[in-house]
Structure formats: structure tokens, C-alpha cells
Amino acid sequence: MTAAQRTADDAFQDVLLGLFQLHGRVLEAADVMSGVFGLTGARWQVMKVAARQSLTVSQIARRLGLKRQSVQRTVDQLAGQGLVELQPNVDHLRAGLVALSGEGRRILTALESRQQAWLGRCLRGLTRAELERLAASLGTLAERVESATDRERDADAPGAGRSGRRPAAGGRRRLVAA
């Protein structure tokens, strides 16, 4: 396929592939950096959230966009390693607050130091303005994907009609770019 034959859809697929590759490499880097402490990137991520503020497992899961059960397993593993502690929660007796232990804070400090050095290597040669433009573009793209997904969800909702789409007001359809 020549460059002239490529479509916006092709370019979007390239963006998605790049994002998936970036995500995978960042997860791998987190596992490499945290592995020397007997951790995984996922455990490190939970530790970082718990270091900011003592939260319940459910609150941590919501902040990370993960399922509560997977965060519970991670917290149990971290507690078994002595890196987090469950503290009493006056607002909910059965849901303790996850907080870092002294050893957890020590390891998190060492991990953050390694992360800063890694970030320096990753960002060498990139300007802040370039990164801000990239962040803005990705934010815009994320909003467009969310909007298009909401439209798909609405189209699949009960009462959407035989075609799977709800007719616009007055029974007429409008074509609206997502």
C-alpha cells in the first residue's frame, strides 16, 4: 500500500499499535525496576497509590481502573511481604485502610529513585513542549474514543430499534462525527 492509499483508519491503527507497544514496554520496565525488590510493576503501582493516602482496597481499585479482587490479591501479597499494613477504618469497620509500612516506604523511595533515572534516559532529547503537545493530542483522542464508545453503548441499549440505533428526535437520523 502506498502512502497515498493509506487512510485515516490506517493511521489510527498505527497509533493504537504504538500505544499498545508503549504500554507493554512501560509495564516491562516497571517489572524490571521493581524485580530487584521481589516486586512486580503491579505491586509497585498499588504501593504508590497507598503512599499518597491510606485508602480501602476498593478505592485503590477505582483509582487504578482495576478490579477490586485483583487489587485485594496484590494487597494481600504486599502485606505478606510486610510492605503494607491494614489500618482501622472508622468509616467502614470491615474495609481496612491500606498504608505503607516503614519497609514499604523505604523500598518505594528506592524505586522512585530508579524511576527518575529511567525517566531521564527515556526523555533525553525531548522538550517539555513536545511532551505537552503529545499529551494534549492523546487526551483529545481519548475523549473522541470515549464519545464514540458511548454512542456504541447507547446504540446497543434496550429500545434502540431494530437497526441497533435510536432514531434522532422527530424520527430522523443525524450523522454526527464522534
C-alpha positions as CSV (number, residue, x, y, z in Angstrom):
1,M,0.0,0.0,0.0
2,T,1.5,3.4,-1.0
3,A,1.3,6.4,1.3
4,A,-1.4,7.9,-1.0
5,Q,-3.6,4.8,-0.4
6,R,-3.3,4.9,3.4
7,T,-6.4,6.2,5.1
8,A,-7.0,7.9,8.5
9,D,-8.2,4.4,9.7
10,D,-4.7,3.0,8.8
11,A,-3.0,5.9,10.7
12,F,-5.3,5.3,13.7
13,Q,-4.4,1.6,13.7
14,D,-0.7,2.7,13.7
15,V,-1.4,4.9,16.7
16,L,-3.1,2.1,18.6
17,L,-0.2,-0.3,17.8
18,G,2.3,2.3,19.1
19,L,0.2,2.8,22.3
20,F,0.0,-0.9,22.9
21,Q,3.7,-1.3,22.4
22,L,4.5,1.7,24.6
23,H,2.2,0.3,27.3
24,G,3.8,-3.1,27.2
25,R,7.3,-1.6,27.4
26,V,6.4,0.6,30.3
27,L,4.9,-2.4,32.1
28,E,8.1,-4.4,31.4
29,A,10.3,-1.5,32.7
30,A,8.2,-1.4,35.9
31,D,8.7,-5.2,36.3
32,V,12.5,-4.9,35.7
33,M,12.9,-2.0,38.1
34,S,10.8,-3.5,40.9
35,G,12.0,-7.1,40.4
36,V,15.2,-6.4,42.4
37,F,13.0,-5.8,45.4
38,G,10.9,-9.0,44.8
39,L,8.0,-7.0,43.4
40,T,6.1,-6.7,40.2
41,G,5.1,-3.5,38.5
42,A,1.5,-4.1,39.6
43,R,2.6,-4.3,43.3
44,W,4.7,-1.1,42.9
45,Q,1.7,0.6,41.4
46,V,-0.5,-0.2,44.4
47,M,2.3,0.9,46.7
48,K,2.4,4.2,45.0
49,V,-1.3,4.8,45.5
50,A,-1.2,3.7,49.1
51,A,1.8,6.0,49.8
52,R,-0.2,9.1,48.8
53,Q,-3.1,8.4,51.1
54,S,-4.4,5.4,53.1
55,L,-7.3,4.0,51.1
56,T,-9.5,1.0,51.1
57,V,-8.9,-1.8,48.5
58,S,-12.0,-0.7,46.6
59,Q,-10.8,3.0,46.5
60,I,-7.3,1.9,45.2
61,A,-9.0,-0.3,42.6
62,R,-11.2,2.6,41.4
63,R,-8.1,5.0,41.2
64,L,-6.2,2.4,39.1
65,G,-9.1,1.3,37.0
66,L,-8.7,-2.3,38.2
67,K,-11.0,-4.9,39.6
68,R,-11.2,-4.9,43.4
69,Q,-10.4,-8.7,43.6
70,S,-7.1,-8.2,41.8
71,V,-6.1,-5.3,44.0
72,Q,-7.1,-7.4,47.0
73,R,-4.8,-10.2,45.9
74,T,-2.0,-7.6,45.4
75,V,-2.6,-6.0,48.8
76,D,-2.5,-9.5,50.4
77,Q,0.8,-10.3,48.7
78,L,2.3,-6.9,49.8
79,A,1.0,-7.4,53.4
80,G,2.7,-10.9,53.3
81,Q,5.9,-9.2,52.4
82,G,5.5,-6.7,55.2
83,L,5.3,-3.7,52.8
84,V,1.8,-2.6,53.6
85,E,-0.4,-2.7,56.7
86,L,-4.2,-2.6,57.1
87,Q,-5.2,0.1,59.5
88,P,-8.6,0.5,61.1
89,N,-11.2,2.5,59.1
90,V,-13.6,4.4,61.3
91,D,-16.0,4.9,58.3
92,H,-16.2,1.2,57.4
93,L,-15.2,-1.4,60.0
94,R,-14.8,-4.3,57.6
95,A,-12.8,-2.4,54.9
96,G,-9.4,-1.5,56.4
97,L,-7.2,1.2,55.1
98,V,-4.1,0.2,53.1
99,A,-1.0,2.1,54.3
100,L,2.7,1.5,53.5
101,S,4.8,0.1,56.3
102,G,8.2,1.5,57.1
103,E,9.9,-1.1,54.9
104,G,7.4,-0.3,52.1
105,R,8.3,3.4,52.3
106,R,12.0,2.5,52.1
107,I,11.5,0.3,49.1
108,L,9.2,2.9,47.4
109,T,11.8,5.6,47.9
110,A,14.5,3.4,46.2
111,L,12.1,2.6,43.4
112,E,11.3,6.2,42.8
113,S,15.0,7.0,42.6
114,R,15.4,4.2,39.9
115,Q,12.4,5.5,38.1
116,Q,13.8,9.1,37.9
117,A,17.0,7.8,36.4
118,W,15.0,5.7,33.9
119,L,12.8,8.7,33.0
120,G,15.9,10.8,32.4
121,R,17.1,8.2,29.9
122,C,13.7,7.9,28.2
123,L,13.1,11.7,27.9
124,R,16.6,12.7,26.8
125,G,16.3,14.9,23.8
126,L,12.6,15.6,24.2
127,T,11.4,19.0,25.1
128,R,8.7,19.7,27.6
129,A,6.7,21.4,24.8
130,E,6.9,18.3,22.6
131,L,5.6,16.1,25.5
132,E,2.8,18.6,26.3
133,R,1.7,18.6,22.7
134,L,1.7,14.8,22.7
135,A,-0.2,14.7,25.9
136,A,-2.8,17.1,24.5
137,S,-3.2,15.1,21.3
138,L,-3.6,11.8,23.3
139,G,-6.1,13.5,25.6
140,T,-8.2,14.7,22.6
141,L,-8.0,11.2,21.0
142,A,-9.1,9.6,24.3
143,E,-12.1,11.9,24.5
144,R,-13.1,11.1,20.9
145,V,-12.7,7.3,21.6
146,E,-14.8,7.7,24.8
147,S,-17.5,9.6,22.9
148,A,-17.6,7.1,20.1
149,T,-17.8,4.3,22.6
150,D,-20.6,6.0,24.4
151,R,-22.5,6.2,21.1
152,E,-22.0,2.4,20.5
153,R,-23.2,1.7,24.0
154,D,-26.3,3.8,23.5
155,A,-27.0,2.1,20.2
156,D,-26.9,-1.3,21.9
157,A,-29.2,-0.2,24.7
158,P,-32.7,-1.6,25.0
159,G,-35.2,0.3,22.9
160,A,-32.6,1.3,20.3
161,G,-34.7,-0.1,17.5
162,R,-34.2,-3.0,15.0
163,S,-31.1,-1.5,13.5
164,G,-29.5,-1.2,16.9
165,R,-29.6,2.6,16.7
166,R,-32.0,5.0,18.3
167,P,-33.6,7.4,15.8
168,A,-32.9,11.1,16.3
169,A,-35.7,13.4,17.6
170,G,-38.6,13.5,15.2
171,G,-37.7,10.1,13.8
172,R,-35.0,11.4,11.5
173,R,-31.4,10.3,11.8
174,R,-28.5,12.7,12.0
175,L,-25.0,11.8,11.1
176,V,-22.7,13.2,13.8
177,A,-19.0,12.7,13.9
178,A,-17.8,11.0,17.0
